[in-house]
Amino acid sequence: MIFKRVGVSRPYPEHGHLTATEWAAVAPRQVRLDELVTTKSELDLRSLLAEDSTFFGDLFAHVVKWHGEMYLEDGLHRALRSALQQRQVLHARVLDLDDD
């Protein structure tokens, strides 16, 4: 199994949809793929296979930590690309809602 669990929604409380600038202020760190719970169950293959898939967006996935779980909010295609390259970790920005 690549991920801890495949989810279909965001079970954590609304966090105000951080702007790109606010996400950029969260320092990236390594997260194990098998610790992540996805918030989507479908993927657009064009996004996964595109050579410039990170050109307009953040280079790092966005993860929300809530109640000890790590939810992959944005970056499913990056996570799958890492798994296909046989990597076990992903560089992500982790917003910790457990600190609130």
Secondary structure by P-SEA (a helix, b strand, c coil): cccccccccccccccccccaaaaaabbbbbbbcccbbbcccccccccccccccccccccbbbbbbccccccccccaaaaaaaaaaccccccccccccccc
